[in-house]
């Protein structure tokens, strides 16, 4: 795999020279806050986060990268500066009009084990049928540009079959096997004489192994249905069942329903598998009504059933072109909560300046007889776009509760988009 990354680097240089198009985005953010060591001693931090999204394209072949750099400009923290490689892969699309191949560090989207991995993927698509498969190693902590040295215990593999041959209908079957290699570490333990000794702790590998199926049917402006089931092959039990539907037959009125059955997701060989845990069932129904072209009111009510008790939640909202107002109430086994939030933003001068402001207030307690706590948060910001390719964001954040007293933070961000077509040498 190290040779593969070397080939990707060489290909990147070649693609840059002979590319037809280079596009991407660069952002640089500055985030400041104050941390107190005690009542009299504090330190001010100024964190800098930089992100580069770069695509180098020639025909149906692309080199895609996404990386980040973060450090502190005032008080250096451990491991500063830190470079993170989120993506670095070659992609060849529409090979023989049916195949797409990716090699390198690439993203993986799944409700079971999403993230990124170092490896290869292949997708074949023809006449409404798509078959895909992937294999690779887990990415090290902090997205370091390193490759796992234990492919037997530190890998991810899987595949998916999708059927779209019938109009408006989608069916998919998938399999995911993700194995984690726990890190070894040294710890102090007592020997038979009750004397402290240092020993090496080695754990068994932890694993997720799931099969899943999903089906959906969608008729635009009429109704849509989505269902999904996940089965845990290690514990031989149904892990999750999800169903959602939406009806739009009545003009300006939407009716939605959501159901979710879920077992706690515990890795195989994990110490947490010895605990006695129970599943949850969640059901929610909602209505949304479009009062006029620029205003919609939304209401939802849900119930969550635990092993020995249940909890309810209610949410009401108003969405407009100028902003949103939302209210949420939770009561029952999961505690009592009342929260209201208001947010508004509007562009002026053809998008040159966009101010925004948000306010939220929350009152919560763990049970009916518990002490009540409050939290207030205030958000204020502005986006300035003097040119199409440049924009600047300034955001202030204020929060106050019993843990963070008068917490104030500032975020400044610079965004630059680029898209350049080049002639071949």
N, C-alpha and C positions, 0 to 999 in steps of 0.2 A: 504493500500500500504506500510506503514511502516513495517508491519509484513512480507510482501513479501521481502523487502530488508533485514530484519533480517534473513529470511530463506535463502536468497542468500548468506549472510555472513557465515552462518553455513555450507551451502552446499560447499562454497569455501574451508573452512578448511577441510571438508571431502574429497573433490575432490583432494586437494593437497596431502593428505595422501595416498589415494588409486588411484591416477592418473597413467596413462600409459605414458603420454607425457606432458612436460611443455615446451613451446616455447614463444618467444617474442623478444622485442627489447627495449633497454634503451638508451636514448640520453641525453646528457647534453650540453647546449650551453651557451656561454658567449658573451655578446654583449655590447660594450662600445661606448658611445657618450658623447658629451659636450653640455650642455644647458646654454645659456646666459640669465641672469635676466635683464641685461642692458649691455651697451658697456664695462663696466669695471668689472662686476661681473659675474662669471660663475660657474657651478658645473659639475663635471664629474660623470657620472653614469656607473655602471657595472652591467647590468642585467643578471640574471641567469635563464635559462629556462630548466626544466627537464621534460622528457616525458617517460612514461612506458607503453608499450604494452605487455600484458600478457595473454596467453591462456593456460588453464589447461584442458586437454582432457582425457577422458576415453571412448573408444568406440565411440558411436555416441552422447555422451553428453559432452558439453564443458562449461566452465566458461570463459567468455571473458571480459577483462577489458582494459580500456585506460584512463590514468589520467595524469595530468600535475601539476607541481609546479613551480611558478615563484616568484622571489624576486630580490632585489637589494643588492649588496654586499658592496656598498660604501655610498649611500644616500637612506635611506628608504623612500619609497613612501606610500601613503595611501593604506591600506589593504594588505601590505606586511607582511609575505609571503602569497601567495594565492594558494590554492589547487583547481584544476578543475577536476571533474569527467565527462569525456566525454562518457564512456561506462562502464556498470557494469550489465551484464545479463547472465542468463543461457540459453543455447540452446540445444534442443534435436532434432536431425535430423533423417529423414527416419523412423519415427514411423509407423509401419505396411507398410513400403515402400511407404507411400504417404504423410505423415505429417511432418512438421517442426514447432516447438514451441519455442518462445523466451519470457522470462519474465525478466523485469528489465529495466535499462536505456540503450536504444538501438538506433542505427542510423535509420534515415528515409530519403530516397532519392526521391525527387520529385521536378519538376520545379515550383510547386505551393507553397509548404511549407516544404522545407527540413530542416534537423537538427536532433536533438535527442529528445526523450520523455521518460517518465517513465510509463511503462505499459506492455502490452502483445500483441503478434502478433501470428497469425496462418496462415500457408500456406499449402494447399493441392494440390498435383500434381499427375495427372494420365492420361495416354494415350494422351499426347499432350495438356492437359487442366490444367491450374493452377488457383486456387482461393485463394486469400489472404485477410486478414482483420487485423486491428490493432485498439487499443484504449489505450489512456494514457493521462497523464497530462503534460503540458508544463514544461520545465526545467527552474529553476530560473536563474537569471543573474549570469554570471561567472561560470556556471555549478556547483553550490554548491550542496553538497549531501543533498538536502532537497526536500521534496515532497510538491506539491501544496496543499493548504488547501481549495480550492474552485473548485471542480471538475465540478460544474455546469457551470462555466464561464471561466475556464482555462484548456482547453483540446484539444486533437486532435484525430480524428477518421476517418476511411476510409476503402476502400477495392478496390480490383482489380481483374479482370477476364482476363486471357491471353489464347489465342488459338495458338498453334503451331503444330496442327495436319497435316497441309499441308506443304510439303517440301518447304523450303526457304521463307515461308510466316509467318508473325507474326501479330496478331491482339490483341489489349488490350482496355478494357474499365475500367475506374477508377473513384473514387469519394473521395474527400478530404474535411473535415470540420475541420478547425482549429480556435478556439476561444481564444482570448487574454483577460486576465484580467488586465486592466490598474491599475497602482499603484496610490493609493490615496496620496495627498500631501497637505500641508498647504501653503497658499499664502496671501499676503497683498492686500486688495481691499478697495475701497472707499464706505462708506455707504451713505445714503441719505443726511447726513449732510456734506459730503465730508471729513469725518474723516477716517484715515486709520484703518482698522480692519483686523484681521487674521481669515480666513475662511478655511474650509476643502473642497478641490476640489475632487469631485467624478465624474468619467466619465463612460459612457456606455461601455459595452464590445465591442471589435472590432472583426470582423470575416472575414475569407476567407472561401467560400463555392463554390467549383468548381467540375464540371464533365468534363472528358476529354476522348478522343478517339485517338488511334494511330495505324498506320498500316505501315508495312515495307515489302519489298520484296528484297531478296539478292541472287544473283548468283555470286559466287566467281570468280574473274578475268573477269567478264563480265559487270554487272551493278547492282546497288542497289538504292532503292527508300525508303524514309522515309517521313511520313506525320503525323501531329498531330494537333488536335484542342482542345481548352479549352473554356468552357462556364461558365461564372460567374452567379451562381444561385441567388445571392443576388441582383445584378443589372439587371438580365435578359438580358444579352448581350453577344455576342461572344467576348471573351477576347483575344484569340490568335489563329493564324493559322500559322503553320510552315510546310515547304516542303523543302526537300533536295534530290538531286539525283547525281549519279556519273556513268559515262560511261567509260568502259575500253576495249572496243572492239578492238581498234587500238593498236598495240603493242607499248609499252613504252609511250603511250599518255593517259592522264586522263582528262576527261571533267566533270566539276562539276557545279551545279547550286543550289542556295539557295534563299528561299523566306520566309519572316516573316511579318505577320500583327499582330500588338500588340496594345491593349489598356493599358493605365497606370494602374498598379495594385494598387488599393486603398482599404483599409480595410473598410468594412461596419461599419457605425457609426463613421467613422473617420472624423475629421474636414476638411480634404483635399477633401472629396467628394463634398463639396459645390463649389469648384473652377471649372472654365471652362477649361477643358483640352481636348486635341485631340489625335488621334491615330497616329501611324507611320506605314509606309509600307517600307520594305527593300528588295531589290533584288540584288543578286550578282552572277556573273558568273566567272569561272576560268578555266585555263589550267595548267597542269603540264606535263613536258616532261623529260623522263629519258635519259640523254645524254649518260651516260655509267653506269657501275655497281655502281659507287660510287658518282654520281653527278646527281642532278635533279634540273631543273629550274621551278619556279612557278610564275604565274601571275594571279591576280584577279582584277575585277573592280566591284564596287557596287554603288547603288543609294538608298538614303533614302528620302522618301517623307513625309514631315510634313504637317500640316493642311494648311499652306499658302505658303510654300516654300519647297525647297529640297536641298540635299547635296550629294556630290559624294566622293568616295575614290578609290584610286588605290594602289595596293601593288605588289611588285616584290621581288622575293627571289631566292637564290641559296643555296641548301642544299647539303652538302658533308659529307664524313666520318670524315673530319677534322674540320668542323664547318659550320656556316651559315652566310649569308649576306642578309639583308633585307632592303627594301626601302618602305616607305609608304607616300602617299600624300593625304591630305583631303582638299576639297575646297567646297565653297557654304555656305549655311545657318549656318552650325555648326562651321564655322571658317576655317581658312587656316592653314595647318600644313605640314611641310616637315620633315621627320625623317629617319635616316639611323642608322642601328645597325649591329655590327659585333661581332660574338662570336666563339671561338674555344677552344677545349679541346682534349687532347690526352693522353692515358695511356702508361706508360713505365714500363719495368721490370715486365711483366706479371701482370699488374694492381697494382703494389706496389705503384706507384706514378702517379697521374693524375693532371697536372697543367691545369688551364683554365684562359682565359682572355676575357673580353667583353668591347665594347665601343659603346656608342650611342650618337648621336647629334640630337637635335630637334630645329626647328624654328617654332614658331606658333604665330598667332594673331587672334583676335575674328572676324575681318572683313577685307576687302580689304584696308580700310583707317585707320585701327587701328595701334597702335604701335606694332612693332615686338619684341618678346621675344625669348630668346634662353635658352636651357638647355643642359648641357653635363654631362654624367655619365660614370664612369669608374669602371670596376669590375675586380678584380684579385684574384685568389684563387688557392688552391692546396688541393688535397685529398691524404692522405697517408693510405695505408692498409697493415700494417706489418703482420697481421694474418687474416685468413678468417673471424673471428668473431669480429675483431676490425677494426675501421677506424677512422681517424681524418680529420677534415675539417678546413681550415683556409681561411677566405675570407675578403678582404678589399673592401670598397665601397667609392667612391668619387663622389660628385655631386656639380654642380655649376650652379645657376641661380639667378635671382634678389631677390628671397626670401631666399634661402639657399646659402650663400656665402662660397665657399670652405668647404663644409660639408664632413667630413671624418669619417668613422665608421669601426669598426673591429668586426668580428664574428668568434668565435672559437667553434667547435662542436666535441664532442666525441660520437661515435656510438658503441654499443655492441649488437650483436645478440646472442641468446642462443636457443638451442633445445636439450632437454634432455629426453631420454626414461628411464622410471623407472620400476622396477619390483614390483609387487603387494606384500603388506605385508601379 
